Amino acid sequence: MTAHARHADVQQQGCLVLNNLSSTNTHNKTVIAGARGINVVVQAMKTHMVNAFVQGQGSGVLASLSVSAVNHTAIASAGGIRAVLAAMTAHLVHAGLQEQCCGALANLAVDDDNQMEIVNAGGIHSVVVSMKAHAGHAGVQEQGCAVLTNLACDDESETAIAGAGGIQVVLTAMMAHAGHAGVQEHGCGTLGNLAENADNRVAIARAGGIGLVVTAMQAHAGRAKVQEQGCSALSNLAANSDNKTAIADAGGIRVVVAAMQAHAGHAGIQEEGCGVLFNMGRSDTRLQKSIKDQGGVGVVEAAVVVLVSNRPCTMQARALLRKLASV
């Protein structure tokens, strides 16, 4: 590939081989990265921008290699982030390519510096446009939501995602792919992170997000990741007073209690579930009674045992139990 950098067929076949070698084999990923494969693939993508095959296979290689955090800096330093974003813009109609590109960005966005580069290079817009263009493709929707989840890491990014239409595109994905656990997991994850922002809490609720999160949890009761991300989303949404009532009316208390009962040993679900119930029952005696009537006391008591080493959470849980004991 290095010797024939301008030969499109060579680059196509080279990227295809590297993609196949790296897709499932951890050792091969290490060998490819160590042999400067990252630089070779990125250069191929830059040189053959109009070749959709090179872009798709190249993005696939970067998606596979970026699963390992040790490759994140190398991919970014080689220009991989901008190459992936350029591929998304140039080949918007190719769903498989968009899925691979979003997968690469989702992996890379775990890194703080990469988050900033993706945002500054227009990554939020590219992901939202991709999701709109391929609304019926579950893979694009899952990976697109995963990117937005990882990018929604601070108030500025959360505001930018909302401003780019990110809330609506995530809700549309969840509605269109209600039976797809991956879309629901990452959709709930995005909504939960976006709901760290007060304005977004209102916007998500107004657009029907509370009902979609509850529906996702009901439909995927056995999927721990959906339950954890769903509880996280409801916990942040419940920081808004009006949303507390909306969550209760949508069956949110019942679905959180059910999640905590079904996944009694899962610390993440217990922590996020307690967060929902605490935020809802913090000061509203009517909601405290609803939580108590729907089995909240038992699950919170059990969570205290599971979370014994998590002092902030157990303190919060015990505070809620005191409130529930008084109603």
SVG drawing of the C-alpha trace seen along z (x, -y; Angstrom):
<svg xmlns="http://www.w3.org/2000/svg" viewBox="-50 -26 57 39">
<polyline fill="none" stroke="black" stroke-width="0.4" points="0.0,0.0 2.9,-2.4 4.6,-1.6 1.4,-2.1 -0.3,-4.8 -2.0,-6.3 -3.2,-3.0 -6.9,-2.8 -7.3,0.9 -4.2,1.7 -5.6,-0.6 -9.1,1.0 -7.7,4.5 -5.3,3.5 -7.9,1.8 -10.2,4.8 -7.5,7.2 -6.7,5.0 -10.4,4.7 -10.9,8.4 -7.8,9.1 -8.6,6.5 -12.4,7.0 -12.3,9.8 -8.6,10.6 -7.0,8.7 -3.5,9.8 -3.9,8.6 -5.0,5.2 -1.8,4.8 0.3,6.0 -1.4,3.6 -1.1,0.6 2.6,1.4 3.4,1.7 2.2,-1.9 -1.1,-0.5 -3.0,-3.4 -1.0,-5.9 -1.2,-3.8 -5.0,-3.5 -5.5,-7.2 -3.3,-8.2 -5.3,-5.9 -8.5,-7.6 -7.1,-11.0 -5.7,-10.1 -8.8,-8.3 -11.6,-10.4 -14.0,-9.8 -13.6,-6.0 -16.4,-4.8 -14.9,-1.3 -11.6,-2.7 -13.5,-5.0 -15.7,-2.3 -13.0,0.3 -10.6,-2.3 -13.2,-3.5 -13.8,0.1 -10.2,0.6 -10.1,-2.6 -13.3,-1.5 -11.7,1.9 -8.4,0.4 -10.1,-2.3 -11.7,0.3 -8.3,0.3 -7.7,-2.9 -3.9,-2.7 -4.7,-3.6 -6.8,-6.6 -4.0,-9.1 -2.3,-7.5 -5.4,-7.6 -6.1,-11.3 -2.5,-12.3 -2.5,-10.6 -5.5,-12.7 -8.0,-9.9 -10.8,-11.9 -10.9,-14.4 -10.5,-11.6 -13.6,-9.8 -15.6,-13.0 -14.6,-13.8 -15.7,-10.3 -19.1,-10.8 -19.7,-14.1 -18.5,-12.7 -20.4,-9.4 -23.6,-10.3 -25.7,-7.8 -23.7,-4.7 -25.3,-3.4 -22.6,-0.8 -19.9,-3.4 -21.8,-5.8 -22.2,-3.0 -18.4,-2.3 -17.5,-6.0 -19.9,-6.5 -18.5,-3.4 -15.0,-4.8 -16.0,-8.2 -17.9,-6.6 -14.7,-4.7 -12.4,-7.7 -14.8,-10.0 -14.0,-8.2 -10.8,-10.3 -11.2,-13.9 -8.9,-15.4 -10.6,-13.5 -14.0,-14.7 -12.9,-18.3 -11.4,-17.6 -14.6,-15.8 -16.8,-18.7 -14.5,-21.4 -14.3,-19.6 -18.1,-19.6 -18.7,-16.0 -22.0,-16.7 -23.5,-18.0 -22.1,-15.1 -23.5,-12.5 -27.0,-14.1 -27.1,-14.4 -26.1,-10.8 -28.8,-9.6 -31.4,-11.6 -30.3,-10.2 -30.4,-6.6 -33.3,-6.7 -34.3,-3.1 -30.8,-1.6 -30.4,-0.3 -26.7,-0.1 -26.3,-3.8 -28.8,-4.8 -27.0,-2.7 -23.6,-4.0 -24.8,-7.5 -26.4,-7.5 -23.2,-6.1 -21.2,-9.0 -23.6,-11.6 -23.6,-9.8 -19.8,-10.2 -19.7,-13.7 -22.4,-14.9 -19.7,-15.4 -20.1,-19.0 -22.6,-21.8 -21.2,-23.3 -21.4,-20.1 -24.8,-19.2 -26.2,-22.6 -24.5,-22.1 -26.0,-18.7 -29.5,-19.9 -29.0,-22.9 -28.1,-20.6 -31.3,-18.6 -29.7,-15.8 -32.6,-15.3 -35.1,-14.8 -32.9,-12.5 -32.3,-10.3 -36.0,-10.1 -36.8,-9.3 -34.2,-6.5 -35.8,-5.1 -39.3,-5.2 -38.2,-3.6 -36.1,-0.8 -38.1,0.0 -37.1,3.6 -33.3,3.0 -31.6,3.2 -28.5,1.4 -30.4,-1.6 -32.4,-1.8 -29.3,-1.5 -27.4,-4.2 -30.5,-6.4 -31.1,-6.3 -27.4,-7.0 -27.5,-10.1 -30.7,-11.4 -29.3,-10.8 -26.1,-12.8 -28.0,-15.6 -30.3,-15.8 -27.4,-17.1 -28.4,-20.4 -31.5,-22.1 -32.8,-23.3 -32.4,-19.9 -34.4,-18.3 -37.4,-20.4 -36.8,-19.8 -36.6,-16.1 -39.7,-15.9 -41.7,-18.1 -40.6,-15.9 -41.9,-12.7 -38.5,-11.5 -39.8,-10.3 -42.3,-8.0 -39.7,-6.6 -37.3,-5.8 -39.9,-4.0 -41.0,-2.1 -37.4,-1.1 -37.0,0.3 -40.3,2.2 -39.4,3.7 -35.9,4.7 -36.4,5.7 -33.7,8.4 -31.0,6.2 -28.9,4.7 -27.3,2.0 -30.7,0.7 -31.9,0.7 -28.9,-1.1 -28.9,-3.8 -32.7,-4.1 -32.4,-4.7 -29.6,-7.2 -31.8,-9.1 -34.8,-9.2 -32.6,-10.2 -31.3,-13.3 -34.7,-14.1 -36.2,-13.9 -34.0,-16.9 -36.8,-19.0 -39.9,-19.4 -42.5,-19.0 -40.6,-15.9 -41.0,-14.1 -44.8,-14.0 -44.5,-13.1 -42.2,-10.2 -44.6,-8.9 -47.5,-9.2 -45.6,-7.4 -45.0,-4.4 -41.5,-5.4 -41.5,-4.4 -42.8,-0.9 -40.3,-0.3 -37.3,-1.5 -38.4,0.8 -38.8,3.7 -35.3,3.0 -33.8,3.0 -35.6,6.2 -34.6,8.0 -31.0,6.9 -30.5,7.0 -26.7,7.7 -25.9,5.1 -24.3,2.1 -24.8,-0.3 -28.6,0.3 -28.9,0.1 -27.0,-3.2 -29.0,-4.8 -32.3,-3.4 -31.7,-4.9 -30.9,-8.1 -34.2,-8.2 -36.2,-7.4 -34.3,-9.9 -34.7,-12.7 -38.4,-12.0 -39.1,-11.5 -36.8,-14.3 -39.6,-16.7 -42.9,-15.6 -44.9,-13.6 -47.4,-12.4 -44.5,-10.9 -43.0,-9.5 -46.2,-7.6 -46.2,-6.3 -42.7,-5.1 -43.5,-3.3 -46.7,-1.8 -44.9,-0.4 -42.2,1.5 -39.6,-1.3 -38.7,-0.5 -37.7,3.1 -35.5,2.3 -33.8,-0.6 -33.0,1.4 -31.6,4.2 -29.5,1.6 -27.9,0.3 -26.4,3.8 -25.2,4.0 -23.7,0.5 -22.2,0.7 -18.8,-0.5 -20.5,-3.5 -20.9,-5.9 -22.5,-8.9 -25.1,-6.6 -25.9,-4.7 -26.3,-8.0 -28.7,-9.1 -30.6,-5.8 -30.9,-6.0 -32.2,-9.6 -34.8,-8.4 -35.8,-5.5 -36.3,-7.9 -38.6,-10.0 -40.6,-6.9 -40.9,-5.8 -42.7,-9.0 -45.5,-8.7"/>
</svg>
